[in-house]
Amino acid sequence: MNEKGYLYLSIIIMLAALSIYIYKAEVFKPQTAAEEVISEKMSIDINNADKSELTALPGIGTALAEAIIAHRDSAGSFHKKEDIMEVSGIKQGKYSQLKDYIYVNENSED
């Protein structure tokens, strides 16, 4: 095989490797609900959000979502988004992750 043949063969091998990488890395995979919230900078009203909406927030799993709902049910509506730190398991660090993705509807009732 001549030099051009080796060059073409090398290019084909590199393209095949790239194709495998893209397939394995799932570069074009659909987004999960959490990834969609994060990528689109959507905001969620923490006074009206259900469990699935809350778990779409960064760092909020099922247990924390249930704790937020339980706190809301027992203590009433949040008056400002910082009030979410009253929920057990949500401190300043977790709040820093959430603050850009949450809001409190001013028309929420206690």
TIMAR-956992 format. One line per 8 residues: number of its first residue (from 1); for each residue x, y, z of N, C-alpha, C. Coordinates in nm, 2 decimals, decimal comma. Layout:
residues N
NUM) X:Y:Z:X:Y:Z:X:Y:Z  ...
//
This chain:
residues 110
1) 0,08:-0,12:0,00:0,00:0,00:0,00:0,09:0,12:0,00  0,05:0,22:-0,07:0,13:0,35:-0,08:0,09:0,44:0,03  0,16:0,56:0,03:0,14:0,66:0,14:-0,01:0,71:0,14  -0,07:0,73:0,02:-0,21:0,78:0,02:-0,30:0,67:0,08  -0,27:0,55:0,05:-0,35:0,44:0,10:-0,35:0,44:0,25  -0,23:0,45:0,31:-0,22:0,46:0,46:-0,29:0,58:0,52  -0,28:0,69:0,45:-0,35:0,81:0,49:-0,50:0,79:0,49  -0,56:0,74:0,38:-0,70:0,72:0,38:-0,75:0,61:0,48
9) -0,67:0,51:0,50:-0,70:0,41:0,60:-0,70:0,47:0,74  -0,60:0,56:0,77:-0,59:0,62:0,90:-0,72:0,71:0,92  -0,76:0,79:0,82:-0,88:0,87:0,83:-1,00:0,79:0,86  -1,02:0,68:0,79:-1,13:0,59:0,81:-1,14:0,54:0,95  -1,02:0,50:1,00:-1,01:0,44:1,14:-1,05:0,55:1,24  -1,00:0,67:1,22:-1,03:0,78:1,31:-1,17:0,82:1,31  -1,24:0,82:1,19:-1,38:0,85:1,18:-1,46:0,74:1,25  -1,42:0,61:1,23:-1,49:0,50:1,30:-1,48:0,51:1,45
17) -1,36:0,55:1,50:-1,34:0,57:1,64:-1,42:0,68:1,70  -1,43:0,79:1,62:-1,51:0,90:1,66:-1,66:0,87:1,67  -1,71:0,79:1,57:-1,84:0,75:1,57:-1,88:0,66:1,69  -1,79:0,57:1,73:-1,81:0,48:1,84:-1,81:0,57:1,97  -1,72:0,67:1,98:-1,72:0,76:2,10:-1,85:0,83:2,11  -1,90:0,89:2,00:-2,02:0,96:2,01:-2,14:0,87:2,05  -2,14:0,75:1,99:-2,25:0,65:2,03:-2,24:0,61:2,18  -2,12:0,58:2,22:-2,10:0,53:2,36:-2,13:0,65:2,46
25) -2,08:0,77:2,43:-2,10:0,88:2,51:-2,24:0,94:2,51  -2,32:0,89:2,42:-2,46:0,93:2,41:-2,47:1,08:2,40  -2,39:1,14:2,32:-2,38:1,29:2,30:-2,52:1,34:2,27  -2,60:1,27:2,19:-2,72:1,32:2,15:-2,84:1,26:2,23  -2,82:1,22:2,35:-2,92:1,17:2,43:-3,03:1,27:2,47  -3,15:1,23:2,49:-3,25:1,33:2,54:-3,22:1,37:2,68  -3,26:1,49:2,72:-3,24:1,54:2,85:-3,34:1,48:2,95  -3,29:1,46:3,08:-3,39:1,43:3,19:-3,46:1,56:3,23
33) -3,56:1,54:3,31:-3,63:1,66:3,36:-3,54:1,76:3,43  -3,45:1,70:3,52:-3,36:1,79:3,59:-3,26:1,86:3,50  -3,21:1,79:3,40:-3,12:1,86:3,30:-3,19:1,96:3,22  -3,32:1,94:3,19:-3,39:2,04:3,12:-3,41:2,17:3,20  -3,45:2,15:3,33:-3,46:2,27:3,42:-3,33:2,34:3,43  -3,22:2,27:3,44:-3,09:2,34:3,46:-3,05:2,41:3,33  -3,07:2,34:3,21:-3,02:2,40:3,09:-3,11:2,51:3,04  -3,23:2,51:3,07:-3,32:2,62:3,03:-3,34:2,72:3,13
41) -3,28:2,71:3,25:-3,29:2,80:3,36:-3,44:2,83:3,39  -3,52:2,72:3,39:-3,66:2,73:3,43:-3,67:2,76:3,58  -3,77:2,82:3,63:-3,79:2,84:3,77:-3,92:2,77:3,82  -3,91:2,72:3,94:-4,02:2,64:4,00:-4,07:2,72:4,12  -4,20:2,73:4,13:-4,27:2,79:4,25:-4,27:2,69:4,36  -4,19:2,71:4,46:-4,18:2,61:4,57:-4,30:2,59:4,65  -4,40:2,68:4,64:-4,52:2,67:4,71:-4,62:2,58:4,64  -4,60:2,56:4,51:-4,70:2,49:4,44:-4,64:2,37:4,37
49) -4,51:2,35:4,37:-4,45:2,24:4,30:-4,48:2,11:4,36  -4,50:2,01:4,27:-4,52:1,87:4,32:-4,39:1,80:4,33  -4,39:1,68:4,37:-4,27:1,60:4,39:-4,18:1,59:4,27  -4,24:1,56:4,16:-4,17:1,55:4,03:-4,10:1,68:3,99  -4,17:1,79:4,01:-4,11:1,92:3,98:-3,99:1,95:4,07  -4,01:1,92:4,20:-3,90:1,95:4,30:-3,78:1,86:4,27  -3,80:1,73:4,24:-3,69:1,65:4,21:-3,61:1,68:4,08  -3,67:1,77:4,00:-3,60:1,82:3,88:-3,50:1,93:3,92
57) -3,51:1,98:4,04:-3,41:2,08:4,09:-3,28:2,02:4,12  -3,17:2,09:4,10:-3,03:2,04:4,12:-3,02:2,00:4,27  -2,98:1,88:4,30:-2,95:1,84:4,44:-3,07:1,80:4,52  -3,19:1,80:4,46:-3,31:1,76:4,53:-3,35:1,62:4,48  -3,34:1,52:4,57:-3,39:1,39:4,55:-3,53:1,37:4,60  -3,58:1,25:4,60:-3,71:1,22:4,64:-3,73:1,25:4,79  -3,64:1,22:4,88:-3,65:1,24:5,02:-3,66:1,39:5,05  -3,57:1,47:4,99:-3,58:1,62:5,01:-3,71:1,68:4,95
65) -3,75:1,63:4,84:-3,88:1,68:4,78:-3,99:1,65:4,87  -4,00:1,53:4,93:-4,10:1,50:5,03:-4,09:1,58:5,15  -3,97:1,61:5,20:-3,95:1,70:5,31:-4,00:1,84:5,29  -3,97:1,89:5,17:-4,02:2,03:5,13:-4,17:2,03:5,13  -4,23:1,93:5,08:-4,38:1,92:5,07:-4,44:1,91:5,21  -4,38:1,83:5,30:-4,42:1,81:5,43:-4,41:1,94:5,51  -4,30:2,01:5,50:-4,27:2,13:5,57:-4,38:2,23:5,52  -4,40:2,24:5,39:-4,50:2,33:5,34:-4,64:2,30:5,39
73) -4,67:2,17:5,40:-4,80:2,13:5,45:-4,82:2,16:5,60  -4,71:2,15:5,68:-4,72:2,17:5,83:-4,70:2,31:5,87  -4,61:2,38:5,80:-4,58:2,52:5,84:-4,64:2,63:5,76  -4,70:2,59:5,65:-4,76:2,68:5,56:-4,67:2,72:5,44  -4,72:2,81:5,36:-4,64:2,85:5,24:-4,51:2,92:5,28  -4,42:2,91:5,19:-4,29:2,99:5,20:-4,32:3,13:5,17  -4,27:3,23:5,24:-4,29:3,37:5,21:-4,18:3,42:5,12  -4,06:3,37:5,13:-3,95:3,41:5,04:-3,87:3,28:5,01
81) -3,80:3,28:4,90:-3,73:3,16:4,86:-3,63:3,11:4,96  -3,57:3,21:5,04:-3,47:3,17:5,14:-3,53:3,08:5,25  -3,66:3,09:5,26:-3,73:3,01:5,37:-3,71:2,86:5,34  -3,68:2,82:5,23:-3,66:2,68:5,20:-3,55:2,62:5,29  -3,46:2,71:5,34:-3,35:2,66:5,43:-3,41:2,62:5,57  -3,54:2,64:5,59:-3,60:2,59:5,71:-3,63:2,44:5,70  -3,62:2,39:5,58:-3,65:2,24:5,56:-3,52:2,17:5,60  -3,54:2,06:5,68:-3,43:1,98:5,73:-3,35:1,92:5,61
89) -3,22:1,94:5,60:-3,14:1,89:5,49:-3,11:2,00:5,39  -3,17:2,12:5,40:-3,13:2,23:5,31:-3,07:2,34:5,39  -2,94:2,35:5,37:-2,87:2,46:5,43:-2,81:2,56:5,32  -2,72:2,64:5,36:-2,67:2,75:5,27:-2,62:2,69:5,14  -2,54:2,58:5,15:-2,48:2,53:5,03:-2,58:2,47:4,93  -2,68:2,40:4,98:-2,78:2,35:4,89:-2,87:2,46:4,84  -2,90:2,56:4,92:-2,97:2,68:4,88:-2,90:2,75:4,77  -2,77:2,76:4,77:-2,69:2,82:4,67:-2,71:2,75:4,54
97) -2,72:2,62:4,54:-2,75:2,55:4,42:-2,89:2,57:4,36  -2,98:2,60:4,45:-3,12:2,61:4,41:-3,17:2,75:4,38  -3,11:2,85:4,44:-3,17:2,98:4,44:-3,20:3,04:4,30  -3,13:3,00:4,20:-3,16:3,05:4,06:-3,27:2,97:3,99  -3,32:2,86:4,05:-3,42:2,78:3,99:-3,55:2,78:4,07  -3,56:2,86:4,17:-3,68:2,86:4,25:-3,73:3,00:4,27  -3,86:3,01:4,30:-3,92:3,14:4,34:-4,04:3,11:4,42  -4,10:3,21:4,49:-4,22:3,20:4,57:-4,32:3,29:4,50
105) -4,43:3,23:4,47:-4,54:3,30:4,41:-4,60:3,40:4,52  -4,61:3,52:4,49:-4,65:3,62:4,58:-4,80:3,61:4,62  -4,87:3,53:4,53:-5,02:3,51:4,56:-5,04:3,38:4,64  -4,94:3,31:4,68:-4,95:3,19:4,76:-5,02:3,22:4,89  -5,11:3,13:4,93:-5,17:3,15:5,06:-5,11:3,06:5,17  -5,12:3,10:5,30:-5,07:3,02:5,41:-5,16:2,91:5,43
//
